[in-house]
């Protein structure tokens, strides 16, 4: 599986975050809960390293390897943007990808229909 496929899975499963750690299966944050994705393959150290090098470039990758956290944006057309945080933990590169969807929900999509919103406003008697 490549990065684009993992990020597509993230969006399709309505996850807000994708966590990558070498030697572990991908972890998705779905409705606020971290969930190990048993149906996806184990992420290798080489995959995480190549992903970091591709996203960061040589200069920033060097800074990452010196212990500095790196934040970048990554765009996948028709899927949306991802805010990416790459960092070292216990000497290994790890990454967190926050999905920023391409579609911004409308007011009607975020809130219930008007008929449900027409409840009387309670009054306070004095």
ChimeraX commands (.cxc) that place a marker at each C-alpha (Angstrom):
marker #1 position 0.00,0.00,0.00 radius 0.5
marker #1 position 1.27,3.49,-0.79 radius 0.5
marker #1 position 0.66,6.81,0.97 radius 0.5
marker #1 position -2.13,7.88,-1.39 radius 0.5
marker #1 position -4.00,4.61,-0.75 radius 0.5
marker #1 position -3.62,5.00,3.02 radius 0.5
marker #1 position -4.90,8.57,2.93 radius 0.5
marker #1 position -7.81,7.50,0.72 radius 0.5
marker #1 position -8.69,4.81,3.28 radius 0.5
marker #1 position -8.50,7.48,5.98 radius 0.5
marker #1 position -11.05,9.64,4.15 radius 0.5
marker #1 position -13.33,6.74,3.21 radius 0.5
marker #1 position -13.47,5.54,6.81 radius 0.5
marker #1 position -14.34,9.08,7.94 radius 0.5
marker #1 position -11.20,9.32,10.06 radius 0.5
marker #1 position -9.83,12.66,11.15 radius 0.5
marker #1 position -6.26,11.39,11.59 radius 0.5
marker #1 position -3.91,8.73,10.28 radius 0.5
marker #1 position -1.02,7.72,12.58 radius 0.5
marker #1 position 2.02,5.97,11.09 radius 0.5
marker #1 position 4.55,4.11,13.20 radius 0.5
marker #1 position 7.05,1.60,11.82 radius 0.5
marker #1 position 6.32,-1.97,12.86 radius 0.5
marker #1 position 2.63,-1.27,13.50 radius 0.5
marker #1 position -0.53,-1.29,11.43 radius 0.5
marker #1 position -1.95,2.14,10.57 radius 0.5
marker #1 position -4.03,3.74,13.32 radius 0.5
marker #1 position -7.03,5.92,12.46 radius 0.5
marker #1 position -8.82,8.39,14.73 radius 0.5
marker #1 position -12.51,7.81,14.09 radius 0.5
marker #1 position -15.06,9.81,16.10 radius 0.5
marker #1 position -12.33,10.67,18.60 radius 0.5
marker #1 position -11.13,7.10,19.19 radius 0.5
marker #1 position -7.81,5.65,17.99 radius 0.5
marker #1 position -8.46,2.40,16.14 radius 0.5
marker #1 position -5.80,-0.04,14.92 radius 0.5
marker #1 position -6.62,-1.06,11.34 radius 0.5
marker #1 position -6.16,-4.83,11.37 radius 0.5
marker #1 position -7.15,-5.14,7.72 radius 0.5
marker #1 position -4.27,-2.92,6.55 radius 0.5
marker #1 position -0.67,-4.09,6.33 radius 0.5
marker #1 position 2.08,-3.34,8.83 radius 0.5
marker #1 position 3.92,-0.08,8.10 radius 0.5
marker #1 position 7.64,-0.61,7.55 radius 0.5
marker #1 position 10.44,1.66,8.70 radius 0.5
marker #1 position 11.48,2.09,5.06 radius 0.5
marker #1 position 7.93,3.19,4.10 radius 0.5
marker #1 position 7.86,5.84,6.85 radius 0.5
marker #1 position 11.36,7.03,5.91 radius 0.5
marker #1 position 10.52,7.32,2.19 radius 0.5
marker #1 position 7.26,9.10,3.03 radius 0.5
marker #1 position 9.14,11.62,5.19 radius 0.5
marker #1 position 11.79,12.20,2.52 radius 0.5
marker #1 position 9.17,12.71,-0.19 radius 0.5
marker #1 position 7.03,15.12,1.84 radius 0.5
marker #1 position 9.84,17.07,3.48 radius 0.5
marker #1 position 12.63,17.20,0.92 radius 0.5
marker #1 position 16.31,16.77,1.73 radius 0.5
marker #1 position 16.83,19.88,3.89 radius 0.5
marker #1 position 13.78,19.40,6.14 radius 0.5
marker #1 position 14.38,15.66,6.33 radius 0.5
marker #1 position 17.85,16.43,7.72 radius 0.5
marker #1 position 16.30,18.74,10.32 radius 0.5
marker #1 position 13.83,15.99,11.23 radius 0.5
marker #1 position 16.68,13.53,11.76 radius 0.5
marker #1 position 18.34,16.07,14.08 radius 0.5
marker #1 position 15.24,15.93,16.28 radius 0.5
marker #1 position 13.18,18.84,14.99 radius 0.5
marker #1 position 9.43,18.34,14.41 radius 0.5
marker #1 position 8.26,19.12,10.89 radius 0.5
marker #1 position 4.81,20.35,9.85 radius 0.5
marker #1 position 3.78,20.43,6.19 radius 0.5
marker #1 position 0.65,20.38,4.08 radius 0.5
marker #1 position -0.15,17.70,1.52 radius 0.5
marker #1 position -2.87,17.94,-1.12 radius 0.5
marker #1 position -4.64,15.05,-2.81 radius 0.5
marker #1 position -6.98,16.32,-5.53 radius 0.5
marker #1 position -10.65,15.32,-5.02 radius 0.5
marker #1 position -9.85,14.07,-1.51 radius 0.5
marker #1 position -8.69,17.16,0.32 radius 0.5
marker #1 position -5.69,18.43,2.19 radius 0.5
marker #1 position -3.74,16.84,4.98 radius 0.5
marker #1 position -1.88,18.65,7.72 radius 0.5
marker #1 position 1.19,16.48,8.33 radius 0.5
marker #1 position 3.31,16.32,11.47 radius 0.5
marker #1 position 6.53,14.26,11.25 radius 0.5
marker #1 position 8.65,13.70,14.35 radius 0.5
marker #1 position 11.15,11.35,15.98 radius 0.5
marker #1 position 10.08,9.11,18.84 radius 0.5
marker #1 position 12.53,6.64,20.34 radius 0.5
marker #1 position 14.82,7.32,17.39 radius 0.5
marker #1 position 12.22,6.39,14.76 radius 0.5
marker #1 position 10.25,8.60,12.39 radius 0.5
marker #1 position 6.53,8.79,13.06 radius 0.5
marker #1 position 3.83,10.70,11.25 radius 0.5
marker #1 position 0.35,12.01,11.89 radius 0.5
marker #1 position -1.86,13.12,8.99 radius 0.5
marker #1 position -4.91,15.29,9.81 radius 0.5
marker #1 position -7.54,15.21,7.07 radius 0.5
marker #1 position -8.98,18.56,6.00 radius 0.5
marker #1 position -11.81,17.51,3.64 radius 0.5
marker #1 position -12.24,19.14,0.24 radius 0.5
marker #1 position -15.99,19.45,0.87 radius 0.5
marker #1 position -17.01,21.97,3.49 radius 0.5
marker #1 position -20.37,20.93,4.99 radius 0.5
marker #1 position -23.26,23.33,4.59 radius 0.5
marker #1 position -25.23,24.67,7.54 radius 0.5
marker #1 position -28.06,22.26,6.67 radius 0.5
marker #1 position -25.66,19.30,6.69 radius 0.5
marker #1 position -24.29,20.27,10.10 radius 0.5
marker #1 position -27.58,21.00,11.84 radius 0.5
marker #1 position -31.00,19.31,12.00 radius 0.5
marker #1 position -33.88,20.35,9.74 radius 0.5
marker #1 position -35.74,23.54,10.67 radius 0.5
marker #1 position -38.82,21.70,11.96 radius 0.5
marker #1 position -36.71,20.07,14.68 radius 0.5
marker #1 position -35.23,23.44,15.59 radius 0.5
marker #1 position -38.66,25.05,16.19 radius 0.5
marker #1 position -38.96,24.20,19.84 radius 0.5
marker #1 position -40.44,26.90,22.03 radius 0.5
marker #1 position -37.90,28.92,23.93 radius 0.5
marker #1 position -38.59,28.56,27.64 radius 0.5
marker #1 position -39.47,31.77,29.42 radius 0.5
marker #1 position -38.50,32.63,32.93 radius 0.5
marker #1 position -41.38,33.90,35.06 radius 0.5
marker #1 position -40.75,36.44,37.73 radius 0.5
marker link #1:1,2 radius 0.2
marker link #1:2,3 radius 0.2
marker link #1:3,4 radius 0.2
marker link #1:4,5 radius 0.2
marker link #1:5,6 radius 0.2
marker link #1:6,7 radius 0.2
marker link #1:7,8 radius 0.2
marker link #1:8,9 radius 0.2
marker link #1:9,10 radius 0.2
marker link #1:10,11 radius 0.2
marker link #1:11,12 radius 0.2
marker link #1:12,13 radius 0.2
marker link #1:13,14 radius 0.2
marker link #1:14,15 radius 0.2
marker link #1:15,16 radius 0.2
marker link #1:16,17 radius 0.2
marker link #1:17,18 radius 0.2
marker link #1:18,19 radius 0.2
marker link #1:19,20 radius 0.2
marker link #1:20,21 radius 0.2
marker link #1:21,22 radius 0.2
marker link #1:22,23 radius 0.2
marker link #1:23,24 radius 0.2
marker link #1:24,25 radius 0.2
marker link #1:25,26 radius 0.2
marker link #1:26,27 radius 0.2
marker link #1:27,28 radius 0.2
marker link #1:28,29 radius 0.2
marker link #1:29,30 radius 0.2
marker link #1:30,31 radius 0.2
marker link #1:31,32 radius 0.2
marker link #1:32,33 radius 0.2
marker link #1:33,34 radius 0.2
marker link #1:34,35 radius 0.2
marker link #1:35,36 radius 0.2
marker link #1:36,37 radius 0.2
marker link #1:37,38 radius 0.2
marker link #1:38,39 radius 0.2
marker link #1:39,40 radius 0.2
marker link #1:40,41 radius 0.2
marker link #1:41,42 radius 0.2
marker link #1:42,43 radius 0.2
marker link #1:43,44 radius 0.2
marker link #1:44,45 radius 0.2
marker link #1:45,46 radius 0.2
marker link #1:46,47 radius 0.2
marker link #1:47,48 radius 0.2
marker link #1:48,49 radius 0.2
marker link #1:49,50 radius 0.2
marker link #1:50,51 radius 0.2
marker link #1:51,52 radius 0.2
marker link #1:52,53 radius 0.2
marker link #1:53,54 radius 0.2
marker link #1:54,55 radius 0.2
marker link #1:55,56 radius 0.2
marker link #1:56,57 radius 0.2
marker link #1:57,58 radius 0.2
marker link #1:58,59 radius 0.2
marker link #1:59,60 radius 0.2
marker link #1:60,61 radius 0.2
marker link #1:61,62 radius 0.2
marker link #1:62,63 radius 0.2
marker link #1:63,64 radius 0.2
marker link #1:64,65 radius 0.2
marker link #1:65,66 radius 0.2
marker link #1:66,67 radius 0.2
marker link #1:67,68 radius 0.2
marker link #1:68,69 radius 0.2
marker link #1:69,70 radius 0.2
marker link #1:70,71 radius 0.2
marker link #1:71,72 radius 0.2
marker link #1:72,73 radius 0.2
marker link #1:73,74 radius 0.2
marker link #1:74,75 radius 0.2
marker link #1:75,76 radius 0.2
marker link #1:76,77 radius 0.2
marker link #1:77,78 radius 0.2
marker link #1:78,79 radius 0.2
marker link #1:79,80 radius 0.2
marker link #1:80,81 radius 0.2
marker link #1:81,82 radius 0.2
marker link #1:82,83 radius 0.2
marker link #1:83,84 radius 0.2
marker link #1:84,85 radius 0.2
marker link #1:85,86 radius 0.2
marker link #1:86,87 radius 0.2
marker link #1:87,88 radius 0.2
marker link #1:88,89 radius 0.2
marker link #1:89,90 radius 0.2
marker link #1:90,91 radius 0.2
marker link #1:91,92 radius 0.2
marker link #1:92,93 radius 0.2
marker link #1:93,94 radius 0.2
marker link #1:94,95 radius 0.2
marker link #1:95,96 radius 0.2
marker link #1:96,97 radius 0.2
marker link #1:97,98 radius 0.2
marker link #1:98,99 radius 0.2
marker link #1:99,100 radius 0.2
marker link #1:100,101 radius 0.2
marker link #1:101,102 radius 0.2
marker link #1:102,103 radius 0.2
marker link #1:103,104 radius 0.2
marker link #1:104,105 radius 0.2
marker link #1:105,106 radius 0.2
marker link #1:106,107 radius 0.2
marker link #1:107,108 radius 0.2
marker link #1:108,109 radius 0.2
marker link #1:109,110 radius 0.2
marker link #1:110,111 radius 0.2
marker link #1:111,112 radius 0.2
marker link #1:112,113 radius 0.2
marker link #1:113,114 radius 0.2
marker link #1:114,115 radius 0.2
marker link #1:115,116 radius 0.2
marker link #1:116,117 radius 0.2
marker link #1:117,118 radius 0.2
marker link #1:118,119 radius 0.2
marker link #1:119,120 radius 0.2
marker link #1:120,121 radius 0.2
marker link #1:121,122 radius 0.2
marker link #1:122,123 radius 0.2
marker link #1:123,124 radius 0.2
marker link #1:124,125 radius 0.2
marker link #1:125,126 radius 0.2
view
